[in-house]
C-alpha cells in the first residue's frame, strides 16, 4: 500500500515534498528528479525556491514526464518551456542537465527509445513527482495503458485535451498526441510522490490508492511500487475509506523515515 499523507492545503504539501527533495540533494549532489508539469506540482517548486537558496544545485539532473508532439519547443505551453519557466530558472538548475522528451515529428519514431536510454545512462530517477488526472491518468498514460509500458507516443483523450485547454487559447490548439514516459518507466523510479488537490481529484485518488489494480485507472499502478507516497489535501482525501488510518500512521511515524 502507498503511504498516504493528508495535509491542510497545497502549500503544506509543497513544503513537505520540497523538504524531502532537499534531503535527497544533500545526500546526493547529482540527484535525478522526475519532473511533472501542470498546476499540481507548482507548490513543490515554489517551496524549493526558498529551501534551495544558497545550495549548490549545479549537478542536479532532471527528466520531464512528457511533451506534446509537433509543438514548437519555444511555444509557451510546450513542456520544455514550462519546465524552464517553472523549475530550471527559478531553482537555478543547469538547463543542460534537465531533459524533456523530444516531440519533434521528424524524430518521433525513435524518440521514446532515446529517452529510455538517457534515463538509464543517468542511473535512473531518484524521486519522481506525479500528478493524477480526473480520469486517473499519470503522465500522459491514458486509461488502458499497459503497466509495463515504456516512453512512447500516445493519443490524448478528449477529456485530457479539455482539461489542458485552459493553458491554450482554445481546445483546438491542444495537440492530439504526446510522447510520455510509460507506466513501466515511472515504476522504475526509486521513489514516487503523487500529489493531488481539490474535490475534483478525490475519486481518482481513492481509486488509485484503494481501488483494484486495473489498466482502466493508470494511477493504480502506484500500488505496485515499493516506495510510493501520496500527498493530498483534505478535499482530495474526502473519498478515502481509510483516511483516519492514514492520518494516524503518519502522525505516529518515526521522523527519521521521512516520506
C-alpha positions as CSV (number, residue, x, y, z in Angstrom):
1,X,0.0,0.0,0.0
2,X,1.2,3.5,-0.8
3,X,1.8,5.8,2.1
4,X,-0.9,8.5,2.1
5,X,-0.2,11.8,3.8
6,X,-3.2,14.2,4.3
7,X,-2.3,17.8,4.7
8,X,-4.2,21.0,5.2
9,X,-3.6,22.5,1.8
10,X,-1.4,22.5,-1.3
11,X,1.1,24.9,0.3
12,X,1.7,22.4,3.1
13,X,2.1,19.6,0.6
14,X,4.7,21.7,-1.3
15,X,6.7,22.3,1.9
16,X,6.6,18.6,2.8
17,X,7.7,17.3,-0.5
18,X,10.3,20.1,-1.0
19,X,11.9,19.1,2.3
20,X,12.3,15.5,1.1
21,X,13.8,16.7,-2.2
22,X,16.3,18.9,-0.3
23,X,17.4,16.0,1.9
24,X,17.9,13.9,-1.3
25,X,20.1,16.6,-2.9
26,X,22.0,17.0,0.4
27,X,22.8,13.2,0.3
28,X,23.5,13.1,-3.5
29,X,24.5,16.3,-5.2
30,X,23.8,14.8,-8.7
31,X,20.3,13.6,-7.7
32,X,18.0,12.7,-10.6
33,X,14.5,14.2,-10.3
34,X,11.4,13.2,-12.3
35,X,9.6,16.5,-13.1
36,X,5.9,16.8,-13.6
37,X,4.2,19.8,-15.2
38,X,0.8,21.4,-14.8
39,X,-0.6,23.2,-11.8
40,X,-0.4,20.4,-9.3
41,X,3.4,20.3,-8.7
42,X,3.8,24.1,-8.5
43,X,3.6,24.3,-4.7
44,X,6.6,22.0,-4.6
45,X,8.7,24.1,-7.0
46,X,7.7,27.3,-5.2
47,X,8.8,25.8,-1.8
48,X,12.0,24.7,-3.3
49,X,12.9,28.2,-4.3
50,X,13.3,29.1,-0.6
51,X,14.7,25.8,0.6
52,X,17.4,25.5,-2.1
53,X,18.6,29.1,-1.7
54,X,22.3,29.1,-1.2
55,X,22.8,25.5,-2.0
56,X,24.9,24.3,-5.0
57,X,22.4,22.6,-7.4
58,X,24.7,22.7,-10.4
59,X,24.9,18.9,-10.6
60,X,21.2,18.1,-10.1
61,X,19.6,16.3,-13.1
62,X,16.0,16.0,-14.2
63,X,13.7,14.2,-16.6
64,X,10.3,15.6,-17.5
65,X,7.4,13.1,-17.8
66,X,6.2,14.1,-21.2
67,X,5.9,16.5,-24.1
68,X,3.5,17.4,-26.8
69,X,4.2,16.0,-30.3
70,X,4.6,18.6,-33.0
71,X,4.5,21.6,-30.7
72,X,7.5,24.0,-31.1
73,X,9.7,23.8,-28.0
74,X,9.7,27.6,-28.0
75,X,5.9,27.6,-27.6
76,X,4.9,28.9,-24.2
77,X,3.0,25.8,-23.4
78,X,5.5,23.2,-24.6
79,X,6.7,21.3,-21.6
80,X,10.2,22.3,-22.4
81,X,9.1,25.9,-21.9
82,X,7.1,25.1,-18.8
83,X,9.9,23.2,-17.2
84,X,12.3,26.0,-18.0
85,X,9.9,28.6,-16.6
86,X,8.7,26.8,-13.5
87,X,11.7,24.8,-12.5
88,X,15.0,25.4,-14.2
89,X,15.2,29.2,-14.0
90,X,13.6,29.7,-10.5
91,X,15.7,27.0,-8.9
92,X,19.0,27.8,-10.7
93,X,19.4,24.4,-12.3
94,X,21.7,23.7,-15.2
95,X,19.4,23.5,-18.3
96,X,21.9,21.1,-19.9
97,X,21.1,18.6,-17.2
98,X,17.3,18.8,-17.5
99,X,15.8,16.6,-20.2
100,X,12.4,16.7,-21.9
101,X,11.2,14.1,-24.4
102,X,11.7,15.1,-28.0
103,X,8.4,15.8,-29.6
104,X,9.7,16.8,-33.0
105,X,7.8,15.0,-35.7
106,X,10.9,14.1,-37.8
107,X,12.5,12.0,-35.0
108,X,9.4,10.8,-33.2
109,X,9.7,7.2,-34.3
110,X,12.8,6.6,-32.1
111,X,12.3,9.5,-29.5
112,X,10.9,7.1,-26.9
113,X,13.8,4.7,-27.1
114,X,16.2,7.7,-27.0
115,X,14.6,8.9,-23.8
116,X,14.7,5.5,-22.1
117,X,18.4,5.3,-22.9
118,X,19.1,8.7,-21.4
119,X,17.3,7.8,-18.2
120,X,19.3,4.5,-18.0
121,X,22.6,6.3,-18.6
122,X,21.7,8.7,-15.8
123,X,21.3,5.8,-13.4
124,X,17.5,6.1,-13.1
125,X,15.2,8.6,-11.4
126,X,15.7,9.0,-7.7
127,X,12.4,10.8,-6.9
128,X,9.5,11.1,-9.4
129,X,6.9,13.8,-8.9
130,X,3.5,12.9,-10.2
131,X,0.0,14.4,-10.6
132,X,-3.1,12.5,-11.4
133,X,-5.8,13.4,-13.9
134,X,-9.5,13.3,-13.2
135,X,-9.7,10.1,-15.3
136,X,-6.8,8.6,-13.3
137,X,-4.0,9.2,-15.8
138,X,-0.5,9.8,-14.7
139,X,2.0,11.4,-17.1
140,X,0.0,11.1,-20.3
141,X,-0.7,7.4,-19.7
142,X,-4.4,7.4,-20.5
143,X,-6.8,4.7,-19.3
144,X,-5.9,1.4,-20.8
145,X,-2.2,2.0,-20.7
146,X,0.0,-1.1,-20.0
147,X,1.7,-1.2,-16.6
148,X,4.8,-2.4,-18.5
149,X,4.8,0.5,-21.0
150,X,7.9,2.5,-21.8
151,X,8.3,6.0,-23.2
152,X,6.2,6.2,-26.3
153,X,3.7,8.3,-28.4
154,X,0.1,8.4,-27.1
155,X,-3.1,9.8,-28.4
156,X,-4.7,12.1,-25.9
157,X,-8.3,11.6,-24.9
158,X,-10.8,14.4,-25.4
159,X,-11.1,14.7,-21.6
160,X,-7.4,15.3,-21.2
161,X,-7.4,17.8,-24.0
162,X,-10.3,19.6,-22.4
163,X,-8.5,19.5,-19.0
164,X,-5.4,21.1,-20.6
165,X,-7.3,23.6,-22.8
166,X,-7.1,26.2,-20.0
167,X,-3.4,26.5,-20.9
168,X,-4.1,27.3,-24.5
169,X,-6.2,29.9,-26.4
170,X,-8.7,27.2,-27.3
171,X,-9.1,23.4,-27.3
172,X,-8.3,23.4,-31.0
173,X,-4.8,24.5,-30.1
174,X,-4.2,21.5,-27.8
175,X,-2.2,18.8,-29.6
176,X,-3.7,15.4,-30.1
177,X,-0.5,13.4,-29.5
178,X,2.2,13.4,-26.9
179,X,5.3,11.5,-26.0
180,X,5.2,10.3,-22.4
181,X,7.2,8.1,-20.0
182,X,5.3,4.8,-19.7
183,X,3.9,3.4,-16.5
184,X,6.8,0.9,-16.6
185,X,9.3,3.7,-16.9
186,X,7.7,5.6,-14.0
187,X,7.6,2.5,-11.8
188,X,11.4,2.2,-12.2
189,X,11.9,5.4,-10.2
190,X,13.2,4.8,-6.7
191,X,10.6,6.9,-5.0
192,X,7.2,8.1,-6.4
193,X,5.5,11.1,-4.9
194,X,2.0,11.6,-6.2
195,X,0.2,14.9,-5.4
196,X,-3.5,15.8,-5.7
197,X,-5.6,18.7,-4.6
198,X,-9.3,19.5,-4.6
199,X,-12.6,17.7,-4.7
200,X,-12.3,17.1,-8.4
201,X,-9.4,14.7,-7.8
202,X,-11.0,12.8,-4.9
203,X,-12.4,9.9,-6.8
204,X,-9.3,9.4,-8.9
205,X,-7.2,9.4,-5.7
206,X,-9.5,6.9,-4.0
207,X,-9.5,4.6,-7.0
208,X,-5.7,4.8,-7.4
209,X,-4.9,4.1,-3.7
210,X,-7.8,1.9,-2.5
211,X,-9.4,0.5,-5.7
212,X,-8.5,-2.6,-7.7
213,X,-5.3,-2.6,-9.8
214,X,-6.6,-2.0,-13.3
215,X,-5.4,-0.6,-16.6
216,X,-8.6,1.4,-16.8
217,X,-7.1,3.5,-14.0
218,X,-3.4,4.1,-14.7
219,X,-2.8,5.7,-11.3
220,X,-3.5,2.4,-9.6
221,X,0.0,1.4,-10.9
222,X,1.4,3.1,-7.8
223,X,0.2,0.1,-5.8
224,X,3.0,-1.9,-7.4
225,X,5.7,0.4,-6.2
226,X,7.7,-0.4,-3.0
227,X,8.1,3.3,-2.1
228,X,5.2,5.4,-3.2
229,X,3.9,8.4,-1.3
230,X,0.6,10.1,-2.0
231,X,0.2,13.7,-0.6
232,X,-3.3,15.1,-0.8
233,X,-5.3,17.9,0.8
234,X,-8.5,17.3,2.7
235,X,-10.7,17.8,-0.3
236,X,-8.7,15.3,-2.4
237,X,-8.8,12.8,0.5
238,X,-12.5,13.1,1.0
239,X,-13.4,9.8,-0.6
240,X,-10.7,7.7,1.0
241,X,-12.2,5.0,3.2
242,X,-9.1,4.6,5.3
243,X,-8.4,8.4,5.8
244,X,-8.4,8.1,9.6
245,X,-5.9,5.3,9.4
246,X,-3.6,7.3,7.1
247,X,-3.7,10.3,9.5
248,X,-2.9,8.0,12.5
249,X,0.0,6.2,10.8
250,X,1.6,9.4,9.6
251,X,1.2,11.2,13.0
252,X,3.0,8.2,14.6
253,X,5.7,7.6,12.0
254,X,9.3,8.0,13.1
255,X,10.6,11.3,11.9
256,X,13.8,9.8,10.5
257,X,11.8,7.9,8.0
258,X,10.8,11.0,6.0
259,X,8.1,10.3,3.4
